[in-house]
Amino acid sequence: MSEEAMAGETEIVGNDAAEEQVAPENLTLRELDQLAQVIDLGSQRGAFRAGELEVVGALYNKLVAFLSYVQAQQKAAAEAAGEEVAGTEEGAEASEGE
């Protein structure tokens, strides 16, 4: 291997090590919802220039769509868990009656 190729590999390894040292914080769904509210409030108050509104609006729409999707998934999971618990309770009651 040439020295340039080896140097490139060394740099990649160095970058991986740096990425491992700096772990990003997790964002909660509540924080993402608050971020959407900040974007909405900023646009209402004129914090963005006209040329920036398209990008800001697209980001806002994408964020709101993601939050709606996650909330629907959580609701479906909660309903499925509720059905499983109800099914388990019904089975226990039936076995007690025998």
N, C-alpha and C positions, 0 to 999 in steps of 0.2 A: 504494500500500500504506500502511496505517496504521503509526504509529510502534511500536505494540504488536506487530504482525506482524513488522516488521523487527527489533525487539529479540529476538523469539522465534527468528528465523532466526539472528541473531548468536549467541545462546546455543547453538544446536545446533552451529554451526560451532566454537564454543569448546569444546564437549564432545568433539567428534571429535578436535580437536587434543590435548586432555588424554588421551584414550584411546590415541592413537598414541604418546605419550611414555611411557606406562606399559605396557610389554609384559609379559604374564604369563609366568611360567616354564612350560616344558612338563613334564607329568607322564609318567613312564615307566610301563609296565605293572608293573614291579617295585615302584615306589612306590605304585601303586594297590593291589597285593596286600598291601603292608605296611600300608596304611591299613585294609584289611579286617581284618587281623590285630589292629591296634590297637583297632578297634571291638569285635571279638570278645573281646579281653582285657579291655577296659573293662567290657563287660557281665558277664563272669565275676566281675570284682572288685567289682561293685556301684557303678560310677562313674556310672551313669545312674539317674534316678528312675523309678519305675514308670510314670508318665504319659509319659515320654520314650521308653520302650522300643519302643513301636509305631513311632515315627518313625525311631529308630535302627535297628531291625530291618528296616524297609522299605528304608532306605538301604543297609544291609549286603547285603540280598538283591539289590538292584538292582546294586550294585557287583560282587558275586560272579557274577551272571548275565552282566554285561558282560565280565568277565575270562574266563569260560568261553567265551563267544562268540568273543572275540578269539583265544584260544588255539586253538580249533577252526579258525578261519579261517587262522591261521598254519600249523597242521599240514597243512591241505588245500593251501595254497600250496606248502609244502615238498615234499609228495608230488607235486604237479603238476610242480614244478621238477625233481624227481628223475626223473620219467617222461620229461620232455623231454630231459634229459641222457642217459638210458639210450637213448632213441630215436635221438638224434644219434650216439651211440657205435655202435649197431647198424648204422646207415646207413653210417658210415665203414668199419666192418669189412666190410660187404657189398661196398662199392665197391673195397676193397683186394683182395678175393678174385677179382674179375673179371679 
